[in-house]
Amino acid sequence: MDVTGARHLLSAWIDAFGASLERRDVDDATARFGDECDWRDLVASTWNLRTFEGREAIRSLLAKTSTGSRMSVI
C-alpha cells in the first residue's frame, strides 16, 4: 500500500471510530480493534497514563468512560 492509500485507510478508521464514540456505541468502537490489540491511554479517557491489553479490556474502558464523558476525535 502506498502512503496515500495508508492515509485514506487511517482517516476512514479514525472517522468511523470517532463516530462510534460520539454515539457512545461501545460495541461498534470495540469491533474496530483486532483480536490482539492495545490501547495506550495518554490521558484521553482516564487522566492516567495506562495501557489496556486486548479487546475486552478496551471495551471495559470505553464502557466505563462513555457514560461520564463525551470522548470524541479531536
QUITARA-V545929 format. One record per residue. N is the residue number from 1. SS is DSSP state (2 for helix, 1 for strand, 0 for the rest). BURIAL is + if it has 24 or more other ideal C-beta (glycine too) atoms within 12 Angstrom, else -. Layout:
n=<N | N>
ss=<SS | SS>
burial=<BURIAL | BURIAL>
//
This chain:
n=<1 | 2 | 3 | 4 | 5 | 6 | 7 | 8 | 9 | 10 | 11 | 12 | 13 | 14 | 15 | 16 | 17 | 18 | 19 | 20 | 21 | 22 | 23 | 24 | 25 | 26 | 27 | 28 | 29 | 30 | 31 | 32 | 33 | 34 | 35 | 36 | 37 | 38 | 39 | 40 | 41 | 42 | 43 | 44 | 45 | 46 | 47 | 48 | 49 | 50 | 51 | 52 | 53 | 54 | 55 | 56 | 57 | 58 | 59 | 60 | 61 | 62 | 63 | 64 | 65 | 66 | 67 | 68 | 69 | 70 | 71 | 72 | 73 | 74>
ss=<0 | 0 | 2 | 2 | 2 | 2 | 2 | 2 | 2 | 2 | 2 | 2 | 2 | 2 | 2 | 2 | 2 | 2 | 2 | 2 | 2 | 2 | 0 | 0 | 0 | 2 | 2 | 2 | 2 | 2 | 2 | 0 | 0 | 0 | 0 | 0 | 0 | 1 | 1 | 1 | 1 | 1 | 0 | 0 | 0 | 0 | 0 | 0 | 1 | 1 | 1 | 1 | 1 | 0 | 2 | 2 | 2 | 2 | 2 | 2 | 2 | 2 | 2 | 2 | 2 | 2 | 0 | 0 | 0 | 0 | 0 | 0 | 0 | 0>
burial=<- | - | - | - | - | - | - | - | - | - | - | - | - | - | - | - | + | - | - | + | + | - | - | - | - | + | - | - | + | + | - | + | + | - | - | - | - | - | + | - | - | - | - | - | + | - | - | - | - | - | - | + | - | - | - | - | - | + | + | - | + | + | - | - | + | + | - | - | - | - | + | - | - | ->
//
